[in-house]
Every structure is written in structure tokens, then in C-alpha cells.
């Protein structure tokens, strides 16, 4: 009986270890490939241990990039970071303001405004991608950071999450602030936003990863290498028909692309979990 109990306790850990191995093995292969030369990567079978070219490959990726691209990983990481931070920050600010207006202001068609925002969740990105492109093109915002960020800063999901949180805030707090002479924006900035810090942190993690992984929109509006994001750059590295693909640079850039989202999740893990599960105000 004791051995059976030990086996039952060990079984979940075995499954967890197996799942980690399945998820980590491809990442390990990418790392190994990023430390080898292109002939070593193309050999069959590819070596399963790191090579001696790690500094050379990562140095080239960060400072020069692949020959068929002409943009360094540093430039693309900067563009991806600007886009991800702009999208996540913009979505949080706009969604907070929209949810604040919907919950704490009494005006006509308030419910209609909320459901008009919420119903946009039913529209896939592909449906509105061409009208959005036309607007951005007419405004002269192609190949700009504003063009990358502005169409993405409205989020029905974030508005819904913040609205639900604001609905749970006791009305007595708003009434007390009003009695103390605080105008609406003071109540919003000094009381409501600090109370919403855990949902804000959770939404920041989600939207940062969403912005970092954007592919279709940057593909449409960026034609200059100075504005390539990492995903666009990796795709263009693999599409060189007449140029030999430098797999070691591709793999090094791919591994670098994983670092910022992983760092954000690790750094904000506690706030993210708290923002998704904590119901106490």
C-alpha cells in the first residue's frame, strides 16, 4: 500500500517532467543550431551538443543580421519592443478610460456603447485588416511606429475586464471621493487606477505578448528594413530564393526573439496570477 501511494504521488511529477522535456527539447535544438555553422546544421544527423561558434553567431546576429536581410537583430528587437510596449500601454490606457466612462458616468446609450465595443470580438482581424490598412495609408503612416501601434490600441477584451472590475468597486468609495471635492479624473487617477494595479499587470503581460507576436499587420505596412520586427525579419531570412539561408543566424535570432516575452512573464508572474484570480478589492 505504501509503495502504491508513493507511485501515485510520483506519477504527476513524471508527467510534468515529460511535458517539460517535450516543450524544452525544440528550444534546446534551436540553441544548439545557433552555436554551429551552417554545414554542421545541415548535416545528417545534426549534432545534439552546443558548438564553438556561439559568440560569433550571436555577435553577427545582433550587429549585422543575415546577408539576405540587411537588418540586425538589435534593430528588429528594438522595433518589436517599441511596438509591444506601445500596444500594451495604449490598450491599457484606452481601455481604462473607456471602462471608467461606461461604469461611473450616467449617459444615454451607455449600454449600447459597451455592447458596440464588445461585439467587435466577433470580428476577426482579417475582416478589418484592409480598411485599417487603407486608413493608415491615407494618413501617410506606412513604415512608421505610429502606424504599427495605433490600429492595435483598442481592445474589447481589456474594456470588458476593467468594466467588470470597476463594477465590483463599492459605490461608497466614489461618493466619498466626491464629498471630499475630488473631480472625476482625480478619483480615476488617485483611487481607481491604484486599486486596479493587479488587473493592469495581468493585462500588460497578455497585451505585451500579443504585441510582440504580431505578424500580419507589420507584414502589411512595413516595407523598409529599418522598421522590420523580429517575426518579419525571421520570415524574410527564410525566403531568400537565390541566397543560401544562414541557419545559424536564423536560429540565433529566433532564440533572441524568445527572451523578452519570457522575461516579462517571469518578472510579472505573481502580479499576472493575482490579477487573473484575486477577487478581493
ROTORGU-747264 format. One record per residue (C-alpha): residue number from 1; chain; y, z, x. Coordinates in Angstrom, 2 decimals, m for minus. Layout:
<recs>
REC:NUM:A:Y:Z:X .
...
</recs>
This chain:
<recs>
REC:1:A:0.00:0.00:0.00 .
REC:2:A:2.35:0.86:2.85 .
REC:3:A:1.66:m2.48:4.58 .
REC:4:A:2.26:m4.32:1.29 .
REC:5:A:5.61:m2.54:0.83 .
REC:6:A:6.64:m3.44:4.36 .
REC:7:A:5.72:m7.06:3.71 .
REC:8:A:7.81:m7.10:0.52 .
REC:9:A:10.79:m5.69:2.40 .
REC:10:A:10.38:m8.16:5.26 .
REC:11:A:9.90:m11.23:3.05 .
REC:12:A:13.62:m11.61:2.07 .
REC:13:A:14.59:m11.31:5.73 .
REC:14:A:12.12:m14.03:6.67 .
REC:15:A:13.56:m16.36:4.03 .
REC:16:A:17.08:m15.52:5.23 .
REC:17:A:16.16:m16.27:8.84 .
REC:18:A:14.56:m19.55:7.77 .
REC:19:A:17.65:m20.57:5.79 .
REC:20:A:19.92:m19.74:8.75 .
REC:21:A:17.72:m21.81:11.06 .
REC:22:A:17.77:m24.79:8.70 .
REC:23:A:21.57:m24.63:8.41 .
REC:24:A:22.26:m23.93:12.08 .
REC:25:A:19.91:m26.48:13.67 .
REC:26:A:22.04:m29.59:12.84 .
REC:27:A:25.13:m27.82:14.16 .
REC:28:A:23.22:m26.96:17.34 .
REC:29:A:22.24:m30.63:17.73 .
REC:30:A:25.89:m31.65:17.37 .
REC:31:A:26.82:m29.16:20.10 .
REC:32:A:24.05:m30.42:22.40 .
REC:33:A:25.14:m34.02:21.86 .
REC:34:A:28.74:m33.08:22.63 .
REC:35:A:27.67:m31.89:26.10 .
REC:36:A:25.68:m35.02:27.00 .
REC:37:A:26.51:m38.58:27.97 .
REC:38:A:26.13:m41.44:25.52 .
REC:39:A:22.93:m42.85:27.18 .
REC:40:A:21.34:m39.38:27.04 .
REC:41:A:22.20:m39.07:23.35 .
REC:42:A:20.75:m42.50:22.56 .
REC:43:A:17.55:m41.81:24.48 .
REC:44:A:14.40:m41.04:22.51 .
REC:45:A:13.89:m38.20:22.14 .
REC:46:A:17.34:m36.75:22.72 .
REC:47:A:17.36:m33.65:24.95 .
REC:48:A:17.45:m30.41:22.98 .
REC:49:A:19.30:m28.38:25.61 .
REC:50:A:23.04:m28.48:26.48 .
REC:51:A:24.08:m30.81:29.27 .
REC:52:A:26.58:m30.54:32.10 .
REC:53:A:29.41:m32.63:30.61 .
REC:54:A:30.86:m30.09:28.18 .
REC:55:A:34.24:m29.73:29.92 .
REC:56:A:34.58:m33.47:30.48 .
REC:57:A:33.69:m34.42:26.91 .
REC:58:A:35.80:m31.80:25.18 .
REC:59:A:38.68:m32.44:27.55 .
REC:60:A:38.61:m36.15:26.71 .
REC:61:A:38.28:m35.47:23.00 .
REC:62:A:41.26:m33.11:22.92 .
REC:63:A:43.60:m35.09:25.16 .
REC:64:A:42.58:m38.74:24.73 .
REC:65:A:40.04:m39.27:21.98 .
REC:66:A:37.65:m42.18:21.67 .
REC:67:A:38.67:m45.53:23.19 .
REC:68:A:38.35:m47.37:19.87 .
REC:69:A:40.64:m44.88:18.09 .
REC:70:A:43.62:m44.16:20.33 .
REC:71:A:44.32:m40.75:18.80 .
REC:72:A:43.37:m37.42:20.37 .
REC:73:A:41.55:m34.61:18.60 .
REC:74:A:44.61:m32.42:19.20 .
REC:75:A:46.84:m34.79:17.21 .
REC:76:A:44.32:m35.10:14.40 .
REC:77:A:43.74:m31.34:14.26 .
REC:78:A:47.49:m30.81:14.06 .
REC:79:A:47.74:m33.28:11.18 .
REC:80:A:44.78:m31.72:9.37 .
REC:81:A:46.22:m28.24:9.89 .
REC:82:A:49.65:m29.24:8.57 .
REC:83:A:48.04:m30.87:5.56 .
REC:84:A:45.69:m27.95:4.83 .
REC:85:A:48.42:m25.32:5.19 .
REC:86:A:50.87:m27.38:3.14 .
REC:87:A:48.39:m27.95:0.33 .
REC:88:A:47.16:m24.35:0.20 .
REC:89:A:50.64:m22.82:0.40 .
REC:90:A:52.14:m25.30:m2.06 .
REC:91:A:49.36:m24.83:m4.58 .
REC:92:A:49.66:m21.05:m4.45 .
REC:93:A:53.46:m21.07:m4.87 .
REC:94:A:53.49:m23.64:m7.69 .
REC:95:A:50.53:m22.03:m9.48 .
REC:96:A:52.01:m18.54:m9.23 .
REC:97:A:55.29:m19.73:m10.72 .
REC:98:A:53.55:m21.67:m13.50 .
REC:99:A:51.28:m18.76:m14.41 .
REC:100:A:54.24:m16.36:m14.35 .
REC:101:A:56.21:m18.55:m16.76 .
REC:102:A:53.24:m19.01:m19.10 .
REC:103:A:52.36:m15.32:m19.29 .
REC:104:A:55.68:m13.45:m19.11 .
REC:105:A:58.08:m15.83:m20.87 .
REC:106:A:58.04:m16.43:m24.61 .
REC:107:A:58.98:m20.03:m25.33 .
REC:108:A:57.93:m22.81:m27.65 .
REC:109:A:54.79:m24.76:m26.81 .
REC:110:A:53.73:m22.17:m24.25 .
REC:111:A:50.04:m22.57:m25.13 .
REC:112:A:50.44:m26.33:m25.21 .
REC:113:A:51.86:m26.30:m21.68 .
REC:114:A:48.98:m24.22:m20.39 .
REC:115:A:46.28:m26.35:m22.02 .
REC:116:A:48.03:m29.52:m20.87 .
REC:117:A:47.67:m28.22:m17.31 .
REC:118:A:44.12:m27.02:m17.87 .
REC:119:A:42.90:m30.29:m19.38 .
REC:120:A:43.69:m32.09:m16.11 .
REC:121:A:40.49:m30.52:m14.76 .
REC:122:A:38.65:m33.10:m16.84 .
REC:123:A:40.32:m35.96:m14.98 .
REC:124:A:38.57:m36.82:m11.70 .
REC:125:A:40.71:m37.60:m8.69 .
REC:126:A:39.60:m41.25:m8.76 .
REC:127:A:41.23:m41.75:m12.18 .
REC:128:A:44.70:m40.83:m10.98 .
REC:129:A:44.48:m41.91:m7.36 .
REC:130:A:46.03:m45.38:m7.82 .
REC:131:A:49.00:m44.26:m9.99 .
REC:132:A:49.65:m41.49:m7.46 .
REC:133:A:49.49:m43.99:m4.61 .
REC:134:A:51.98:m46.25:m6.42 .
REC:135:A:54.45:m43.38:m6.86 .
REC:136:A:54.16:m42.28:m3.23 .
REC:137:A:54.53:m45.89:m2.05 .
REC:138:A:57.64:m46.46:m4.19 .
REC:139:A:59.16:m43.29:m2.78 .
REC:140:A:58.58:m44.52:0.79 .
REC:141:A:56.30:m41.61:1.65 .
REC:142:A:53.37:m43.51:3.16 .
REC:143:A:52.47:m42.30:6.64 .
REC:144:A:54.37:m39.03:6.18 .
REC:145:A:53.34:m35.40:5.94 .
REC:146:A:55.15:m35.13:2.61 .
REC:147:A:53.03:m37.98:1.27 .
REC:148:A:49.87:m36.24:2.42 .
REC:149:A:50.80:m32.90:0.87 .
REC:150:A:52.97:m33.30:m2.23 .
REC:151:A:50.49:m35.02:m4.59 .
REC:152:A:47.97:m32.24:m3.89 .
REC:153:A:50.06:m29.12:m4.51 .
REC:154:A:49.34:m28.81:m8.24 .
REC:155:A:46.09:m27.05:m9.17 .
REC:156:A:44.93:m26.31:m12.71 .
REC:157:A:42.23:m24.04:m11.29 .
REC:158:A:44.77:m21.88:m9.46 .
REC:159:A:47.06:m21.74:m12.52 .
REC:160:A:44.13:m20.59:m14.65 .
REC:161:A:43.04:m17.94:m12.12 .
REC:162:A:46.54:m16.48:m11.74 .
REC:163:A:47.15:m16.64:m15.51 .
REC:164:A:44.01:m14.61:m16.15 .
REC:165:A:45.09:m12.07:m13.56 .
REC:166:A:48.60:m11.79:m14.98 .
REC:167:A:47.22:m11.28:m18.50 .
REC:168:A:45.45:m8.16:m17.25 .
REC:169:A:48.65:m6.66:m15.81 .
REC:170:A:49.86:m3.88:m18.16 .
REC:171:A:52.98:m4.87:m20.05 .
REC:172:A:54.41:m1.42:m19.36 .
REC:173:A:54.99:m2.47:m15.75 .
REC:174:A:57.16:m5.39:m16.81 .
REC:175:A:59.02:m3.22:m19.31 .
REC:176:A:59.63:m0.53:m16.68 .
REC:177:A:61.00:m3.11:m14.26 .
REC:178:A:63.27:m4.47:m16.99 .
REC:179:A:64.57:m0.99:m17.79 .
REC:180:A:65.31:m0.43:m14.10 .
REC:181:A:67.51:m3.53:m14.16 .
REC:182:A:65.22:m5.94:m12.30 .
REC:183:A:65.68:m9.54:m13.34 .
REC:184:A:62.57:m11.73:m13.79 .
REC:185:A:62.47:m13.12:m10.25 .
REC:186:A:62.83:m9.64:m8.75 .
REC:187:A:59.90:m8.47:m10.87 .
REC:188:A:57.93:m11.52:m9.79 .
REC:189:A:58.66:m11.23:m6.05 .
REC:190:A:58.66:m7.44:m5.58 .
REC:191:A:55.99:m6.31:m8.05 .
REC:192:A:53.82:m9.12:m9.34 .
REC:193:A:53.17:m11.02:m6.10 .
REC:194:A:52.15:m7.89:m4.10 .
REC:195:A:49.76:m6.96:m6.91 .
REC:196:A:48.22:m10.45:m6.70 .
REC:197:A:47.57:m10.43:m2.94 .
REC:198:A:43.75:m10.43:m3.20 .
REC:199:A:43.58:m13.40:m5.65 .
REC:200:A:46.17:m15.15:m3.45 .
REC:201:A:43.97:m14.59:m0.37 .
REC:202:A:40.90:m15.91:m2.20 .
REC:203:A:42.78:m18.95:m3.45 .
REC:204:A:44.20:m19.60:0.04 .
REC:205:A:40.70:m19.76:1.54 .
REC:206:A:39.49:m22.14:m1.17 .
REC:207:A:42.52:m24.41:m1.01 .
REC:208:A:42.69:m24.43:2.80 .
REC:209:A:39.13:m25.72:3.00 .
REC:210:A:39.89:m28.17:0.19 .
REC:211:A:42.93:m29.49:2.06 .
REC:212:A:41.14:m29.59:5.41 .
REC:213:A:38.26:m31.64:3.96 .
REC:214:A:40.45:m34.21:2.20 .
REC:215:A:39.25:m37.72:2.95 .
REC:216:A:40.05:m40.24:0.21 .
REC:217:A:43.78:m39.52:m0.09 .
REC:218:A:44.57:m39.57:3.67 .
REC:219:A:42.46:m42.72:3.96 .
REC:220:A:44.70:m44.48:1.45 .
REC:221:A:48.13:m43.51:2.70 .
REC:222:A:47.73:m43.26:6.48 .
REC:223:A:47.69:m46.46:8.50 .
REC:224:A:49.31:m45.13:11.67 .
REC:225:A:47.19:m43.23:14.15 .
REC:226:A:49.95:m40.61:14.52 .
REC:227:A:49.06:m39.36:11.01 .
REC:228:A:45.25:m39.57:11.15 .
REC:229:A:43.47:m36.42:10.04 .
REC:230:A:40.21:m35.35:11.63 .
REC:231:A:37.94:m36.76:8.95 .
REC:232:A:39.73:m40.10:9.03 .
REC:233:A:39.58:m40.16:12.83 .
REC:234:A:35.86:m39.39:12.92 .
REC:235:A:35.19:m42.14:10.38 .
REC:236:A:37.21:m44.67:12.39 .
REC:237:A:35.40:m43.68:15.59 .
REC:238:A:32.15:m44.73:13.92 .
REC:239:A:33.47:m48.00:12.51 .
REC:240:A:34.19:m49.86:15.74 .
REC:241:A:32.19:m53.07:15.38 .
REC:242:A:32.98:m54.56:18.80 .
REC:243:A:33.24:m51.33:20.77 .
REC:244:A:30.38:m49.12:21.86 .
REC:245:A:30.54:m45.83:19.98 .
REC:246:A:31.17:m42.88:22.30 .
REC:247:A:28.83:m40.47:20.60 .
REC:248:A:29.67:m37.58:22.91 .
REC:249:A:33.36:m37.77:21.90 .
REC:250:A:32.45:m38.17:18.23 .
REC:251:A:30.24:m35.08:18.35 .
REC:252:A:32.81:m33.03:20.26 .
REC:253:A:35.48:m33.96:17.69 .
REC:254:A:33.08:m33.15:14.83 .
REC:255:A:32.40:m29.71:16.24 .
REC:256:A:36.12:m29.08:16.71 .
REC:257:A:36.64:m30.03:13.06 .
REC:258:A:34.38:m27.15:12.01 .
REC:259:A:36.32:m24.47:13.87 .
REC:260:A:39.49:m23.90:11.78 .
REC:261:A:37.77:m23.63:8.34 .
REC:262:A:35.14:m21.30:9.82 .
REC:263:A:37.87:m19.20:11.45 .
REC:264:A:39.79:m18.91:8.15 .
REC:265:A:36.67:m17.85:6.24 .
REC:266:A:35.68:m15.28:8.88 .
REC:267:A:39.20:m13.87:9.21 .
REC:268:A:39.75:m13.58:5.44 .
REC:269:A:36.20:m12.81:4.33 .
REC:270:A:36.96:m9.35:2.94 .
REC:271:A:40.07:m10.49:1.07 .
REC:272:A:38.19:m13.50:m0.29 .
REC:273:A:35.30:m11.44:m1.66 .
REC:274:A:37.69:m8.83:m3.05 .
REC:275:A:39.83:m11.48:m4.73 .
REC:276:A:36.79:m13.04:m6.38 .
REC:277:A:35.11:m9.81:m7.54 .
REC:278:A:37.65:m6.98:m7.77 .
REC:279:A:38.83:m6.28:m11.31 .
REC:280:A:40.88:m3.16:m10.58 .
REC:281:A:44.66:m3.57:m10.66 .
</recs>
